[in-house]
């Protein structure tokens, strides 16, 4: 049996799944989509069944949604989850192109 004490590879002390670039891109995408629909942030948070304060942190890229929350937000935007993820991936690609051009 392989345990942390007899592994040849070191074990990370604390892994994190927070990806600032992903969180920022997600926030930019959902904010733009919400604004296109003319919905105020507090009303949209109600539609998506998420705490208003937490939703604000998502839009600012300070938090990253769980899969369940991403699907609720996509539903409130009248998109399927895959379409929302595709838009976030496209936003990430635009961000990378801007950095490489600078």
C-alpha positions in Angstrom: 0.0 0.0 0.0 1.3 3.5 -0.9 1.0 6.0 1.9 2.2 9.6 2.2 5.2 8.4 4.2 6.5 5.9 1.6 5.8 7.8 -1.6 8.7 8.8 -3.8 6.9 12.0 -4.7 6.3 14.7 -2.1 2.7 15.3 -1.1 1.5 18.9 -1.4 0.7 20.4 2.0 -2.5 22.0 0.9 -3.9 21.9 -2.6 -6.3 24.6 -3.8 -8.6 24.5 -6.7 -9.1 28.3 -6.9 -7.9 29.6 -10.3 -7.9 33.4 -10.3 -7.9 33.7 -14.1 -10.8 31.3 -14.4 -12.8 33.1 -11.6 -12.1 36.5 -13.3 -13.2 35.2 -16.7 -16.3 33.6 -15.2 -17.2 36.8 -13.5 -16.7 38.9 -16.6 -18.9 36.6 -18.7 -21.8 36.3 -16.3 -21.8 40.1 -15.6 -21.9 40.9 -19.4 -24.7 38.4 -20.0 -26.7 39.6 -17.0 -26.3 43.2 -18.1 -27.2 42.3 -21.7 -30.5 41.0 -20.3 -31.0 44.2 -18.3 -31.3 42.5 -15.0 -30.0 44.1 -11.8 -27.5 42.1 -9.8 -29.7 41.6 -6.8 -32.6 40.4 -8.9 -30.4 38.0 -10.8 -29.0 36.5 -7.6 -32.7 35.8 -6.6 -33.3 34.2 -10.0 -30.2 32.0 -9.7 -31.0 31.2 -6.0 -27.7 32.5 -4.7 -26.9 34.9 -1.9 -26.6 38.4 -3.4 -23.3 39.1 -1.6 -21.8 35.8 -2.8 -23.0 36.5 -6.4 -21.3 39.9 -6.3 -18.1 38.1 -5.4 -18.5 35.7 -8.3 -18.9 38.6 -10.7 -15.8 40.3 -9.3 -13.8 37.1 -9.7 -13.3 36.7 -6.0 -15.0 33.4 -5.8 -15.3 30.4 -8.2 -18.7 28.6 -8.5 -19.3 24.9 -7.8 -20.6 22.9 -10.7 -24.1 23.0 -9.2 -24.0 26.8 -8.9 -22.6 27.2 -12.4 -25.6 25.2 -13.7 -28.1 27.3 -11.7 -26.5 30.5 -13.0 -26.6 29.2 -16.6 -30.3 28.3 -16.2 -31.1 31.8 -14.9 -29.3 33.1 -18.0 -31.3 30.8 -20.2 -28.2 28.9 -21.3 -27.1 25.4 -20.9 -24.1 24.8 -18.7 -21.9 23.8 -21.7 -22.7 27.1 -23.4 -21.7 29.1 -20.3 -18.5 27.1 -19.9 -17.7 27.7 -23.6 -18.1 31.4 -23.2 -15.8 31.4 -20.2 -13.2 29.4 -22.1 -13.4 31.9 -25.0 -12.9 34.8 -22.5 -9.8 33.0 -21.1 -8.4 32.7 -24.6 -9.0 36.4 -25.2 -7.2 37.2 -22.0 -4.2 35.1 -23.0 -4.1 36.8 -26.4 -4.1 40.2 -24.8 -1.2 39.2 -22.5 0.9 37.7 -25.3 0.3 40.9 -27.4 1.5 43.2 -24.6 
